[in-house]
Amino acid sequence: MAESHQEEHFDVLTKTGQKTGKSKPRGDVHRDGDYHRAVHVWIFAESTQELLLQRRADSKDSWPGLWDISSAGHISAGDSSLITARRELQEELGISLSNDAFEFMFVFLQECVINDGTFINNEYNDVYLVTTLDPIPLEAFTLQETEVSAVKYISYEEYKSVLANGDSNYVPYDVSGQYGQFFDIIEKRYKEDTVARSLTLQKQLSRYAPISLNAELTGLTEPDREALIYLVKAAVVMDEIFYLQTWYSNPALRDWLKKHADTSELNKLKWSYYQINKGPWSVLDENEAFLTTRDSAIRLLPEATRAVKGWKGLEYRAAFPIGKPPGANFYPPDMDKMEFEIWKDSLEKDQQKEATGFFSVIKRHSEFCFGSSSDNRESTCHDLYVVPYSKEYGSLLANAAELLHKAGDVASSTSLKRLLHSKADAFLSNDYYNSDIAWMELDSKLDVTIGPYETYEDKIFGYKATFEAFIGVRDDEATAQLKLFGDNLQVLEQNLPMDSAYKSKDVNAAPIRVIQLIYNAGDVKGPQTVAFNLPNDELIVKDRGTSMVILKNVSEAKFKLILLPIADVCVAKEQEELVDFKSFFTHTICHECCHGIGPHTITLPNGGKSTVRLELQEFYSAIEEAKADIVGLWALRFLISQGLLSESLLKSMYVSFLAGCFRSVRFGLEEAHGKGQALQFNWLYEKGAFTLHSDDKFSVDFSKIEGAVESLSREILTIQAKGDKEAAGLLLREYGVMTEPLKVALKKLEHVQVPVDIVPSFPIADEILKTREPGY
């Protein structure tokens, strides 16, 4: 009985791999054929193209004495995948590696029956790859005798061959099936055609039109010019934090690519495209990796194994997964939703708020104590814990805070001083409320947005905010012209096409600032934003509303270099002249205004209070972007009907919107704006508001567009008001997809090579960053 109680327990899964919430002893799981989880860890030596194999101990109850994976083991109930991978490697082979050595590749389902039917193995395996530069000397290993009797290296091609031939000395894997992708990945990675790869990167780079963005500084006072120097340098710190937020080995990858950019034409292309994406995943290609771990930084760990005379130690590639992690670096990479929800539900209300809040990351206790004397294998539902941004990025934020305080000390505007000092304090306290209010009340020629705001990178829940910075000079004339929109937000709210019970009676007017952008940093990868509406904190939105910033020189660049060429290719000739900058820019403004109206804090059907963001979770960003777009179009029509905007906008705004659909969808359907735009286009096309002609060009049916816009606005607003996640997911699955009409347009645009977006350079900021002290 004592032995039975000590037997390792596994989480029992459904046949599709989901946790059932039950656990059972190891023996019972294999007796009953329950689905469970395990890890496979492969060690691959880059220089010799060899895989490390281990010979299973003769005492093993499965496949005794056969050659197998470098290291493998079951994931105990409550344990995490990555910690298990690290632990198994340490226990079985005596190799101690950090998280960045492990590249997650795929999940492999192994279903087999052995030992005359007494051992049923239904196992979901997380497959990891550790890439070392050279083979690890065999005498460097410390083998766990109860698990491993020997190790050897074998070329990956030879190993694939023995598996294909069913050699009885090796644990069998079907290399013609799912596990074959492991060998395919290695072969593609190390037998690449460098010429073809260079051409692919050149083609990817050509989708971005270079543009130099300048701004007139003559309106700035001398104190503000001095403050500008500190602000640009503080913005660079936001870049540093964002690289880290994307993935934990991303800064090492960045530094490595930069260091080697001049060594070959291919490396130069890698570095150029990496700078646009700020990571190894291509934003415009559904976040498909354009780099591999083979391209990554080399790290030396002299104490990773037993010391061997004359050998300097283990060198490995800092890894990143083939697929972009949905939780970026905000959560443990092997955390799933169920684990988070179980843990969250165990917390007090204020702790739950912190766990789901904007300004914290989630970590594991087991990660912290791994390898220490306190390390144990006890199952727990409470392995997760919260770390505030102020601690996680403490040294970087302290640096940024110092720069902001210096800028605040010299700034000429009282409101700018207040913003900069309060934002500096927020970096250290992790309380952003006062600084966000100060940002909303900013009235300064020198305009600054800096801090953690957008949540697009968190694809698991949409909770966590990334750091960004936008610095510009206010365009006073354009700002004065746009007061109309902020003044009419409450009127728009009361006339929204949704049930009156869902409408707010105290919408705050949104201050609008138009700026000429001087510099941006942080979460500004891939396609450049033309405007933003902040803050996203529902508490502030409820209390004070939102403010928006429009980047006019960015809008002008996109209209000229992208939207006009798109219209020439995709819009019917008789409507092409209706595409104009005024309509494009006006809808951009209205889009941002409409983030501030509609449901935010909501009452659920059960009477509970919540927010749209918390209820819609991973669907929130795409639905909210679609809402702002389509309701923005509805709002323009309403303002025209009230005589507040010119009737001349009516047709041009619809046709400019049509052209804009193709622009945004090209960002990719993994991106919130792109997916939201696909939803809108497909809905309007289905309703007959957009028409495809025999020459593969599109036009607007003005008799149907208003009704279609209103119906989609009502659909989205109602989903948000009810916090109906199921309906949001259904809407996106049905309409947020790449349909045939969209494929027709995108194929034409690719054929004539219309740029997808711009890649800006900032000469003013570049000059500032060359200086060490104020004096620019």
Buried (B, 14 or more C-beta within 10 A) or exposed (E): EEEEEEEBBBBBBEEEEEBEEEBBBBEBBBEEEBBBBBBBBBBBBBEBBBBBBBBBBEEBEBBEEBBBBBBBBBBBBBBBBBBBBBBBBBBBBBBBBBBBBBBBBBBBBBEEEBEEEEBBBBBBBBBBBBBBBEBBBEEBBBBBEEBBBBBEBBEBEEBBEBBBEEEEEBBBBEBEEBBBBBBEBBBEBEEEEEEEBBEBBEEBBEBBBEBEBEBEBEEBBEBBBBBBBBBBBBBBBBBBBBBBBBBBBBBBBBEBBEEBBEEEEBBBBBBBBBBBBBBBBBBBBBBBBBBBBEBBBBBEBEEBBEEBEEBEBBBBBBBBBBEBBBBBBBBBBBBBBEBBEBBBEEBEEEBBEBBBBBBBBBBBEBBEEBEEEEEEEEBEEEBBBBBBBBEBBBEBBBBBBBBBBBBBBBBBBEBBBBBBBBBBBBBEBBBBBBBBBBBBEBEBBBBBBBBBBBBBBBBBBBBBBBBBBBBBBBBEEBBEEBEEBBEBBBBBBEBBBBEEEBBBEEBBBBBBBBBBBBBBBBBBBBBBBBBBBBBBBBEBBBEBBBBBBBBBBBBBBBBBBBBBBBBBBBBBEEBBEBBBBBBBBBBBBBBBBBBBBBBBBBBEEEEEEBBBBBBBBBBBBBBBBBBBBBBBBBBBBBBBEEEBBEEEBBBBBBBBBBBBBBBBBBBBBBBBBBBBBBBBBBBBBBBEBBBBEEEEBBBBBEEBBBEBBBBBBBBBBBBBBBBBBEBBBEBBEEBBEBEEBBEBBBEBBEEEEBBBBBBBEBEBBEEBBEEEEBEB
